Amino acid sequence: MAAKDKIEEAVEWYRADSPLYEELALLVESVVKEMLKQKKVNYHNITHRAKTVERYKEKASKEKYKDPRSEIMDMAGVRVITYIDSDAKKVEEIVRSLFKIIPEHSKDKTEELGTDRVGYRSIHCVCTLGEDRLALPENKKFTDRCFEVQIRTILQHAWAEFDHDRNYKFKGVLPDKLKRRLAVVAGNLELLDWTFESIAGSIDEYTIEVHKKTAKGDLSTRITSASLKVYLGKKFEGLVDKGLFPDLVDDARIIGELSTVGIVTLEQLDKAIPGDFVEVSVEQNCIETYLGTLRDVMVIFDADTYFEQAWQKSWNVLSPESVNLLKHYGIEIDNYIKKYDLEIQEYLPDYEMPDYEPPEYEPDYEPPEEEPPDYEPPEEEPPEEELSEEEPSEDPAPEEKPEG
């Protein structure tokens, strides 16, 4: 069969099957996203796309593809962008555990750069759903269909986006001077990736140190987001067991309020909390959040300073349970309610939440109009970079490490 006929046959085949690849991409994204949530892996963004028929035809027409239907494997694509490289490695491990990897088509582009080059960095995993998932009746239609998962840090993504934009707008070969400047940028971004990784590791070490000091009863640590969360988890364990929401929604705000009332160390906070606070909170059914609980503590500690200096109208509603708790500790909260125009939350008696009906699954998902462009470099270069429809020219990104 002539090459042109093969291309036309492949395009017509994909034209008929492209909706199925959209379903596959959406399925893979949802599976990966759920596992990232379960494993508590931090990530910046996760997106999916199916290649458009036009983009598939453009790619299939390249000379390097002798049989586009069997050689092109990224019709369905998912991208996960993390903050640091160690999290990208965790995502890769999760992807390998979830799906069947096709090793000859899966690469870590950083390793391909070797020791003396800089440029495009990303992990590319080409996969199938695997036997177990394909055994499910609803997944049998995805048999013999593969997809690609790209995993990179946000800085690696910044380089890829810039490089794609440069290749897309400028089809020719850049002068050596400009190539050198781009290589310097790539090197600096890689250095920043290492720096962020190091800082993240230092934060983890600090958190472990705070855990150890707190467990030993050493509360001399200054209040920070990390130290406060560790301390509250131990101090209010009894309230968490009763349903207190163990999260600081706005830790910077609450740390600022604590500082304003004169509480800057864990020891000072511990002294400000009444000895029987947990027991009384349970008796009064005052089970709220870390944020609300700490504000109750500050009002008990110094109500005047709190409302005059720290409050700043950041909230204006008190629960009836919180009112009773404050009154228990001798706070004339009614005076503050009147003076600062606070409200007491009202509850609807015997109110039942309506049954929740999730929206129907829609396989014909249409991505936003402005989705990221496809990135498809030439052979021996990063495959399709972006999750949308545009593809750069064959001009590769500069990879030579600059001297000096």
N, C-alpha and C positions, 0 to 999 in steps of 0.2 A: 504494500500500500504506500502510495506517495506520501511524503512528509506533510504536504498541504492537506491531503485527505485525512490523515491522522489527527491533525490539528482541528479540522472542522468536526470530525467525529467526536473528539474529546470535548469540544466546546458545546456541542448539542447535548452530549451526555450530562455535562455539568449544568447546563441550562435547566434540564429536567430535575436534577438532583440537588440544586443549590438550596431549596427550602429545607431539605433534610439536613444539610450541613449547618444551617442556621440553628435548627433544633439541637444538633449535636454540640455546637459551640455553647449554646445556652445551658444545656445539661451539664457540660464539663465545668463551666463557670460556677454553677450552683453547688456542685459536689465539692469543688476545691474551696469555695468560700465557706461552706459549712464545716469542713475539716479544719480550716485555718481558725475558725471560731472555737472549735472544740479544743484544739491544741494551744490556743491563746497565742498565736503568732501575730505580731504586729505587721501591718502592711498599709501602704498608702492608698493603693487603688487596685481593682481587678476589673478587667473589661473583656468582652468577647466580640467576635465578628465572624461572619462568613464572607469569603471573597466574592466580589460581584462577578457576574459573567464577563463583563468587560475587562476586569483585571485578570481574570483567569485566562482569557483569550490572549491578552498581551503577554502574559508570562509563558503560556504554552507555545507562543510563536518564537521564543528564543531558541537559537541553534543548539544550545546544550541539551535540550529536551528532545530525545528521539521518540519517546512514547509518553506524551504528557499525562495521559490518563493514569498511568502507573507510577510515574516519576514525581509528579507534584503532590505533596502531602500536607499542605497547609491550607486547604480550602476552609477548614474550621480552625479558628485560632483563639487562644485565650492568653492574656497577659496579666502577670502579677507584678506590681511595683512595690518594693519594700523600702524601708528607710536605710537599713544597713546591710552589709554583705552577709553577715552571719544569719540574718533572717531570710535572705534569699536562698542560702544553703538549706535552711529548714524547710522552706517551701518546696525546694527540689526533692528533698527526702519524702515529703508528703505526696507529691505528684507521683514519685516512683512507687510509693506504697499503694496508691489508689488505682493506677492504671498499668497496662503492659507497655513498657518502653521498647521502642525500636532502636536498639543501641547504635546501629550504623548511621542513623540519621539524627542522633541526639548528641549535642556538643555543648561544652562550656567554652565560649568564644575567648574568654580571658586566657585560658590555657593555650589556645592556638597562637596567641601573641608572643609566647615565649618570654625570654628575660630582657630582650633589648628593643621591644616595640611597644607602642601605645596606640590606642584607638578604640574601636567598638568592643564593648564587653557586655555579655548577656549569656544566660543559660537557656538553651533551646532543647526542649524535650518533645520528640515526636512519639505519639502513643496511639494505642487503641484502647477501647474500654476494658478489655480483658475478658477472659472466659466467664467469670462469675457474673459480671454486670451484663454481658451479652446473653447470658442464660435467662435473664428476666424477659418475659414476653414483650414488655413495652420497649425493650432495647434491641430486639432481634433485627430491627430495620437498620441498625448501625453496624451490622456485621461487615467486616472487610473495609471499614471506613476509619481513617486515621485523622488525627488532629495534632496541632502543635501548641505547646504551652511555652511562652517566653517568660523568663523570670529575671528581673534586674533591679538594681537599686534606683532611687529617684535621680541620683547624679548620673548613673549610667544611662538612664532614660533621657536626661537632659542632653547628653552628648549625642545619642542616637537621633533625637528629634532635630537637633541643630544640623547634624550631618545629613540627615534626610532632606531637610529644607534646602541646604546648600546644593546637594546633588540635583534636587528637583528643579531649582531655579537656574542653575548653571550647569549646562551639559558638557562643557569642555573640560580640559585639563588645567588645573590651577598652577600658577607659577610656584616655583620652589619656595620662595619667601613666604607666600601665604600658606603653603602646606606646612612649613615649619611652625608658623604661628598656631595653626590648628593642632599640630602635634603637641605643642606646649600646653594648650588648653586641655587636651585629653589627658596629659600627664598630671596637670594640676587637679583635675577632677578625680583622678584615681588616688592621688595623695589625700584629697579631702575625704574620699570614701574611707581610707585607712584611719584618718583622724577621727571621723565620726564613730567608727568602730571602736577605737581606743577609748573615746569618751564614754560610749555606752558601756563598755567593760568596766570602766572606773565607777560609773554609777551603780552597776550591779555589785561591785566589791563594797562600795559604801553602804548599800542597803544590807548586805550580809553582815557588815560590821555593826550596823545599828541593831540588827536582830540580836546579835550576840550580846551587845552591851545592855539592851533592854531586858533580855532574858536573865541577865545577871543582876538586874535592879539598878544599873547605872543609867540615870536619867539626865546626865549633864549635857547630853547632845542638844545642840541648837535645833529649833523646829524648822524642818524643811518638808517638802512634799514626801520624800522617802521616809524620813524619820517619823513624821506624823502618822503616816499610814501604818507603819509597823507598830507604833505605840497604841494607836486606837484599836487595832486588831486584837491586841492582847488585853487592853484595859476594858474594852466594851464587848468582850467575847460573849458574856452572858446576854447582852442585848441583841447581838447578832443572832444568837441561837433562838431568840424570841421573834426575830423578823426584821431587825434594824437593817437598813440598806447599807452595806459596807463599802461605800465608795464616796470619794470626795469629788463632787461634780465641779466645784470651783475652788481648788486647793489654794491658788494664789490669793484669791479674795479672802478666804477664811484665815490664812496665815497673816495677811495684813491686818485683819480685825483683831486677831490675838495679840499681835505686836502693839497695836494701838492701846489696848487695855493693859499693857505691861507684861504680857506672857510671851517670852521669846525662847524658852528652853522647855524640854519635856518635864523637867523637875518642877518648874513653875506651873505648868499646866496640871501636873499631877496633884500639886497642893491646892490648886483652885477647884478641883473636882471634889465635892463632898464625899466622905468615906462611904456613905450608904447610897450614893447616887444611883447605882445600877439597880439595887433592890427597890428603891422608891420609884424609879422610872417604870419598873415592871408592875408595881402595885398600882400606879396611876395610869397604866397602859399607855405610857408615853414612849412609844417605839417608833422613831422617825427615821432620820438619816444621820450620818456623821455630821453633816452640815448643820442640821437643825439642833442636834444634841450639843454640839460645841457652842452654838449661840445661846442655848439655855444655860450652859456652864458659864459663859461670859456674863450673862445678865445676873446670875447668882453671885458671881465673883465681884462685879462692880457695875451695877445697872446704870448709874449716872454716867460714868465714863463711856460705857458702851453706847448708849443712845446719843450722847452729846458729840462723840468723836468717831466712833467706829461704825455705827449703824449706817449713816448717810443714805437713808431711805432705800437700802438695798432690798428690803422686803417689808411687807406691811400686814401680813396675816399670821395670826397665832392659832394653833389648834387648841381646842378646849382642854386636851390632856396636858399640853405644855403650860397653859394658864394654871391648871391645878398643881402641876409640878413646881412652878415658880412660887406659887402661894405657899406651898408646903415648906419652902425654904425661907419664908418670911419676906418675899419680894412683893411690895404693894403694886402689883402689875396693873391693876385697874387705873392707877394714876398715870402710868406710862402709856396705857392704851388711849386714855383721854388726851394726854399732852401731845402725843405724836400721831394721833389719828390712826391708830392701828385697828385692825378688824379681827374678829374671832371667826374662825372657819365654821361654817354650818354644814351639817351632814343631812342628807335626805334619809328619812327613816325607812328601813326595810327596802332599800333600793337594790335591785338586782341588775347586774350588767347584762345587756342583751347578748344572746348567743352570737359568737363571731363566725362569720362565714368567709373563708379565704377566697380571694378572687380566683376565677377559673384560670387554669394554665393555658397560655396562648402560645402555641408553637410558632405562629407567624409574627414573631417579635420583630419590630422594626427599630434599629438603632437610631440614636439622635442624628440629625442632619450633619452636625459638625463633629464627626468622629475622626480619630487620628488616622493619618494616611498610612497606607501599606509601605513597608520598607523592604525592597527586594534588591539587594546588591548582586553583583555578578558572582560566578562560581568562585569558591574559596574565600568568599566574603560573607558578612552576616546576611542570612536569609531575610525574608520579608519583615521589615522593621516595624511597620505600623499596622494597625488594625483597621485601616480604612482602605480607600480605593486607589490612592496615588502611589506611585513607585518611582524611586530615583533613577537616575541614569546609571550607566555602567561604570561611571567614574568612581573609584573606591575612596573611602575616607583615608586621609593620610595616617599612616601607622608608624612611620619612622620616628624613633625617639630622637629629639634634638640633641646636638652636642652641647656640652657645657651646661 
